Amino acid sequence: MLQVATFWQAKLSRKIVLWIFASILAIETAIFIPSYFRRQRELLSQLEEVTAILVNWLANAQTTANLEPMLLAKVESNFQKTAISGIAIYRKNGEQIQILGEKPEISWQELQGEQIVRQLHWYEQRYDIGWSHNYLGVDYNLIIRHDASDIERALIFYTIRIAILVILISVFVTLVMMVVLGVTAIAPILGLRNDLQAAASALNKQRQQVNFYSSSMRSNDELGEVMAAFQEMFDRIYTEIEQRKAVENSLREEQEKSERLLLNIFPEPIAERLKQGQQTIADEFTEVTILFADIVGFTELSTRVPPEKLVMMLNDIFSRFDRLTEKWGLEKIKTIGDAYMVVGGLPTHSDQHAQAVAEMALAMQQEMQQFASKYQEACQLRIGINTGPVVAGVIGMKKFIYDLWGDTVNVASRMESHGVAGGIQVTASTYECLREDYHLEKRGKIAVKGKGEMVTYWLLLRKSDRISPP
């Protein structure tokens, strides 16, 4: 259960306190205003009682010749009363008979046609009352001015007492209402707010088990229904998030598989262009180096080795070649039976494409020797290399591949097919790229199908260790 002190810290609690307190003050003020004027009338009535004896005497007096001397004597005796500060007597025709003390502000003309006229002057703290000759039943008008200063002080004290009482009542009622609302409404609302914060944190940290305040609420009212709905909503959201994450993880895994498969088929830059929706991919490269390798004796081997072992052996040697391709930053184009094709200098340009292919060729010979020793088979590689311009692109709609075209490709293939087992035959263009870093032996002129006679060279070994993988 939330502490009561927390109620006062909540913005909602403070608003409720202010509204309740202001409402009670407004109600009490509305009740106080008529009470104030009623009290004022009571106090003024008490002042009138001071002069009631004189008024009653005059109203009951008989009109005689000696009434006026008697009236003057009576007025002078009543003037000694402390609440009377002035008396004025007029005949009914307006003739002034006598004025004692302060002159009242009510004139005899104001009494014409009236029974009694009253005037309260707060700024002078005076209360004037005039009785006409019609009310008194004699030929005189009587106006008396009362000292109302005591009434003003009495009303001030009365107002202060009522104000203190109103504030005490307002504070008490506000406190009671806040305790009731705090327990029945504010505490559950604050608890729900904390639950929402805890739910956000739990969803962010992927935690389903949370000790919500709302779990302990069992009230059979609207707030209880809200708490139950919140718990149900959290469980549903958590479940949906978990399901969504499972779907996202599955999609991510499938996407990664697709990307890995795509990268196994195409160079990474080409794969990116395909993913971006590029329809036609065709690039021209002014100089690349192409290698063709063929396993000599593999055809004879396939006639006496079971198919499963044959595929396993071919996968072994080609996997070794694939690792060399990655090591030297080359691109494997394809395998055709027991032939292997790789290129250097595309799709990303490299100034050392010929050197990288040469290193690949020398390493392939070493791998082939280890392979032959492992399986006790007399297998050798025949390798051909050529350097020149090509066009590269993606062709086909189904099972499409990244391939190369041009005379450079054809000549590289001829270098392999016109070579010898265990040898690496290169063209004059490749020789020019490699002669500074490698030992090459001139083979001389050979007849190449479709090209006539060509001067070729044998790649033997590297001159120094200054060639390193990219």
KOLSEGU-783810 format. One line per field, with one value per residue (C-alpha): z, x, y; residue number from 1; residue in three letters. Coordinates in steps of 0.25 Angstrom, whole numbers. Example, Ala and Ser with C-alpha at 12.3 -4.5 7.8 and 13.67 -1.06 7.14 Angstrom:
// KOLSEGU-783810
up <- c(31,29)
east <- c(49,55)
north <- c(-18,-4)
num <- c(1,2)
residu <- c(ala,ser)
// end
This chain:
// KOLSEGU-783810
up <- c(0,-4,8,11,9,-5,-7,-5,-15,-26,-35,-36,-21,-20,-31,-23,-10,-16,-23,-11,-2,-12,-13,2,3,-8,-2,12,7,0,13,21,12,16,30,31,27,36,47,43,43,57,62,56,62,76,73,70,83,90,84,85,98,92,79,87,96,85,77,89,93,92,84,95,96,106,97,90,104,109,95,97,111,107,95,104,114,103,97,109,104,99,85,81,75,69,69,60,62,51,51,40,31,32,42,51,66,71,67,78,75,61,50,44,28,27,24,27,12,11,22,13,9,17,30,34,27,30,25,29,27,29,26,37,45,47,46,44,46,43,48,40,47,39,47,60,59,64,57,58,50,59,53,62,58,65,67,59,62,72,61,51,61,65,50,48,60,55,41,47,55,44,34,44,46,31,29,40,34,20,25,32,21,11,20,21,7,3,12,6,-8,-5,-1,-11,-23,-23,-17,-28,-39,-34,-33,-48,-52,-45,-52,-66,-63,-58,-70,-80,-73,-73,-88,-91,-83,-88,-74,-73,-58,-51,-37,-41,-31,-39,-37,-22,-25,-23,-23,-29,-36,-48,-43,-41,-55,-60,-52,-58,-72,-70,-66,-78,-87,-82,-84,-98,-102,-96,-104,-117,-115,-113,-125,-133,-129,-132,-146,-147,-143,-153,-164,-160,-160,-174,-179,-174,-181,-194,-193,-190,-202,-211,-207,-210,-224,-227,-222,-211,-219,-230,-219,-213,-227,-229,-215,-219,-231,-242,-254,-264,-259,-269,-266,-275,-269,-277,-270,-262,-260,-262,-258,-263,-256,-259,-252,-261,-259,-252,-263,-262,-247,-248,-255,-243,-231,-225,-228,-213,-211,-224,-220,-207,-213,-223,-212,-204,-214,-219,-204,-203,-216,-210,-198,-206,-214,-201,-197,-209,-211,-224,-230,-233,-245,-247,-247,-260,-256,-251,-256,-248,-252,-244,-248,-241,-243,-243,-239,-230,-237,-232,-237,-233,-240,-248,-236,-227,-238,-240,-225,-226,-237,-229,-217,-224,-229,-215,-210,-222,-217,-203,-209,-217,-206,-197,-206,-212,-226,-238,-240,-245,-249,-263,-261,-272,-269,-278,-275,-283,-284,-281,-280,-267,-264,-259,-269,-268,-261,-254,-247,-253,-251,-251,-263,-272,-287,-297,-305,-292,-286,-298,-298,-284,-286,-298,-289,-280,-291,-298,-286,-279,-266,-254,-262,-261,-275,-277,-289,-292,-286,-273,-274,-275,-262,-254,-260,-249,-237,-243,-250,-263,-274,-289,-296,-309,-320,-320,-329,-322,-328,-333,-330,-339,-333,-319,-310,-296,-283,-272,-258,-249,-235,-228,-228,-214,-202,-205,-210,-199,-198,-198)
east <- c(0,5,8,-1,10,11,-3,2,13,4,0,-14,-15,-11,-21,-32,-28,-29,-42,-49,-43,-47,-61,-64,-59,-68,-80,-77,-75,-89,-95,-88,-92,-107,-103,-94,-106,-115,-106,-105,-120,-120,-110,-117,-130,-123,-119,-134,-138,-130,-139,-152,-156,-156,-163,-174,-176,-178,-187,-196,-196,-208,-208,-209,-203,-192,-188,-176,-169,-171,-165,-153,-151,-152,-143,-132,-133,-132,-120,-112,-113,-99,-104,-110,-101,-112,-127,-135,-149,-158,-172,-180,-179,-164,-161,-149,-152,-139,-126,-117,-103,-100,-110,-116,-115,-129,-137,-152,-155,-151,-161,-172,-181,-172,-175,-160,-147,-134,-120,-107,-94,-82,-72,-77,-81,-95,-109,-120,-135,-146,-161,-171,-183,-192,-185,-185,-199,-195,-191,-176,-165,-154,-140,-130,-115,-109,-94,-92,-77,-79,-87,-76,-66,-76,-78,-63,-61,-73,-67,-53,-60,-68,-55,-47,-59,-60,-45,-45,-57,-51,-38,-45,-54,-42,-34,-45,-48,-33,-32,-44,-40,-26,-29,-40,-35,-22,-14,-19,-16,-2,0,-5,5,16,11,12,26,30,23,31,44,40,36,49,57,48,44,30,30,27,21,10,3,-10,-8,-11,-24,-37,-47,-60,-61,-57,-43,-42,-47,-36,-25,-30,-30,-16,-11,-18,-12,2,1,-4,6,18,12,11,25,31,24,28,42,42,37,47,58,53,53,66,72,65,71,85,83,79,90,100,95,95,110,113,108,112,123,118,117,109,100,98,94,84,78,76,67,77,72,84,98,109,123,135,149,161,170,168,175,168,172,167,171,168,171,179,175,161,153,160,159,144,143,148,144,130,121,120,135,138,129,135,149,145,139,152,161,151,149,164,164,152,161,172,163,158,173,177,165,161,147,143,135,130,134,131,133,147,151,153,152,156,159,167,164,149,138,147,159,173,187,193,182,193,202,190,186,201,201,188,194,206,198,188,200,204,190,189,202,196,183,189,198,185,177,189,185,194,186,193,188,189,187,186,186,184,183,174,160,147,132,126,111,99,91,79,66,67,80,86,102,112,121,132,132,143,155,163,155,156,171,172,164,174,186,180,176,190,198,204,201,208,211,206,205,203,202,212,202,202,218,219,212,219,234,239,234,234,243,237,243,240,233,233,222,211,199,186,173,166,178,190,204,206,218,215,223,224,222,232,233,234,247,245,235,230,217,207,192,183)
north <- c(0,14,23,34,44,40,46,60,58,54,65,59,60,74,78,70,77,91,88,83,94,105,98,98,112,117,109,115,129,128,124,134,147,146,142,155,164,157,160,174,176,170,179,191,187,187,201,205,199,210,220,212,218,232,228,220,231,241,232,230,245,254,266,277,291,287,275,282,286,272,266,275,271,256,258,265,253,243,250,246,231,227,221,234,245,254,258,267,271,277,281,274,287,286,296,292,292,287,280,273,268,264,267,255,254,250,263,265,265,251,247,253,241,231,225,222,225,218,222,215,223,213,223,232,220,226,221,231,227,237,235,244,251,240,229,236,241,255,268,265,258,252,248,242,239,227,224,211,209,198,191,192,186,175,171,171,161,154,152,148,137,132,132,124,115,113,111,100,93,94,88,77,73,74,65,55,55,53,41,35,38,35,21,18,26,33,21,11,22,24,9,8,19,11,-1,5,10,-4,-10,-2,-6,-20,-20,-13,-24,-35,-39,-45,-47,-34,-31,-21,-13,-16,-31,-29,-20,-28,-16,-19,-5,2,4,-11,-14,-4,-12,-25,-20,-14,-28,-35,-24,-26,-41,-39,-29,-37,-50,-42,-36,-50,-55,-43,-45,-60,-57,-46,-55,-66,-56,-51,-65,-67,-54,-57,-71,-64,-54,-65,-73,-60,-58,-72,-70,-55,-45,-37,-24,-31,-37,-23,-18,-29,-27,-13,-17,-14,-22,-22,-24,-23,-17,-15,-17,-12,-22,-35,-48,-61,-75,-88,-101,-115,-128,-137,-152,-149,-155,-168,-167,-165,-179,-187,-179,-180,-167,-163,-164,-157,-145,-145,-144,-133,-125,-127,-121,-110,-106,-104,-96,-87,-84,-80,-71,-64,-63,-55,-47,-53,-57,-71,-71,-85,-100,-109,-123,-124,-111,-98,-84,-72,-57,-46,-31,-31,-27,-18,-13,-17,-14,-27,-36,-43,-46,-51,-61,-65,-68,-75,-84,-88,-91,-99,-108,-110,-113,-123,-130,-132,-137,-147,-152,-152,-161,-169,-164,-159,-146,-133,-119,-113,-98,-87,-72,-60,-45,-35,-28,-35,-32,-37,-38,-46,-55,-63,-63,-76,-81,-69,-67,-57,-59,-54,-52,-48,-52,-52,-63,-71,-70,-73,-86,-89,-87,-98,-108,-106,-107,-119,-127,-120,-107,-93,-87,-72,-62,-51,-41,-48,-50,-35,-33,-44,-44,-34,-43,-57,-67,-70,-79,-77,-88,-82,-81,-91,-93,-88,-91,-79,-70,-76,-76,-70,-68,-74,-76,-85,-79,-86,-79,-66,-58,-52,-51,-37,-42,-44,-46,-34)
num <- c(1,2,3,4,5,6,7,8,9,10,11,12,13,14,15,16,17,18,19,20,21,22,23,24,25,26,27,28,29,30,31,32,33,34,35,36,37,38,39,40,41,42,43,44,45,46,47,48,49,50,51,52,53,54,55,56,57,58,59,60,61,62,63,64,65,66,67,68,69,70,71,72,73,74,75,76,77,78,79,80,81,82,83,84,85,86,87,88,89,90,91,92,93,94,95,96,97,98,99,100,101,102,103,104,105,106,107,108,109,110,111,112,113,114,115,116,117,118,119,120,121,122,123,124,125,126,127,128,129,130,131,132,133,134,135,136,137,138,139,140,141,142,143,144,145,146,147,148,149,150,151,152,153,154,155,156,157,158,159,160,161,162,163,164,165,166,167,168,169,170,171,172,173,174,175,176,177,178,179,180,181,182,183,184,185,186,187,188,189,190,191,192,193,194,195,196,197,198,199,200,201,202,203,204,205,206,207,208,209,210,211,212,213,214,215,216,217,218,219,220,221,222,223,224,225,226,227,228,229,230,231,232,233,234,235,236,237,238,239,240,241,242,243,244,245,246,247,248,249,250,251,252,253,254,255,256,257,258,259,260,261,262,263,264,265,266,267,268,269,270,271,272,273,274,275,276,277,278,279,280,281,282,283,284,285,286,287,288,289,290,291,292,293,294,295,296,297,298,299,300,301,302,303,304,305,306,307,308,309,310,311,312,313,314,315,316,317,318,319,320,321,322,323,324,325,326,327,328,329,330,331,332,333,334,335,336,337,338,339,340,341,342,343,344,345,346,347,348,349,350,351,352,353,354,355,356,357,358,359,360,361,362,363,364,365,366,367,368,369,370,371,372,373,374,375,376,377,378,379,380,381,382,383,384,385,386,387,388,389,390,391,392,393,394,395,396,397,398,399,400,401,402,403,404,405,406,407,408,409,410,411,412,413,414,415,416,417,418,419,420,421,422,423,424,425,426,427,428,429,430,431,432,433,434,435,436,437,438,439,440,441,442,443,444,445,446,447,448,449,450,451,452,453,454,455,456,457,458,459,460,461,462,463,464,465,466,467,468,469,470)
residu <- c(met,leu,gln,val,ala,thr,phe,trp,gln,ala,lys,leu,ser,arg,lys,ile,val,leu,trp,ile,phe,ala,ser,ile,leu,ala,ile,glu,thr,ala,ile,phe,ile,pro,ser,tyr,phe,arg,arg,gln,arg,glu,leu,leu,ser,gln,leu,glu,glu,val,thr,ala,ile,leu,val,asn,trp,leu,ala,asn,ala,gln,thr,thr,ala,asn,leu,glu,pro,met,leu,leu,ala,lys,val,glu,ser,asn,phe,gln,lys,thr,ala,ile,ser,gly,ile,ala,ile,tyr,arg,lys,asn,gly,glu,gln,ile,gln,ile,leu,gly,glu,lys,pro,glu,ile,ser,trp,gln,glu,leu,gln,gly,glu,gln,ile,val,arg,gln,leu,his,trp,tyr,glu,gln,arg,tyr,asp,ile,gly,trp,ser,his,asn,tyr,leu,gly,val,asp,tyr,asn,leu,ile,ile,arg,his,asp,ala,ser,asp,ile,glu,arg,ala,leu,ile,phe,tyr,thr,ile,arg,ile,ala,ile,leu,val,ile,leu,ile,ser,val,phe,val,thr,leu,val,met,met,val,val,leu,gly,val,thr,ala,ile,ala,pro,ile,leu,gly,leu,arg,asn,asp,leu,gln,ala,ala,ala,ser,ala,leu,asn,lys,gln,arg,gln,gln,val,asn,phe,tyr,ser,ser,ser,met,arg,ser,asn,asp,glu,leu,gly,glu,val,met,ala,ala,phe,gln,glu,met,phe,asp,arg,ile,tyr,thr,glu,ile,glu,gln,arg,lys,ala,val,glu,asn,ser,leu,arg,glu,glu,gln,glu,lys,ser,glu,arg,leu,leu,leu,asn,ile,phe,pro,glu,pro,ile,ala,glu,arg,leu,lys,gln,gly,gln,gln,thr,ile,ala,asp,glu,phe,thr,glu,val,thr,ile,leu,phe,ala,asp,ile,val,gly,phe,thr,glu,leu,ser,thr,arg,val,pro,pro,glu,lys,leu,val,met,met,leu,asn,asp,ile,phe,ser,arg,phe,asp,arg,leu,thr,glu,lys,trp,gly,leu,glu,lys,ile,lys,thr,ile,gly,asp,ala,tyr,met,val,val,gly,gly,leu,pro,thr,his,ser,asp,gln,his,ala,gln,ala,val,ala,glu,met,ala,leu,ala,met,gln,gln,glu,met,gln,gln,phe,ala,ser,lys,tyr,gln,glu,ala,cys,gln,leu,arg,ile,gly,ile,asn,thr,gly,pro,val,val,ala,gly,val,ile,gly,met,lys,lys,phe,ile,tyr,asp,leu,trp,gly,asp,thr,val,asn,val,ala,ser,arg,met,glu,ser,his,gly,val,ala,gly,gly,ile,gln,val,thr,ala,ser,thr,tyr,glu,cys,leu,arg,glu,asp,tyr,his,leu,glu,lys,arg,gly,lys,ile,ala,val,lys,gly,lys,gly,glu,met,val,thr,tyr,trp,leu,leu,leu,arg,lys,ser,asp,arg,ile,ser,pro,pro)
// end
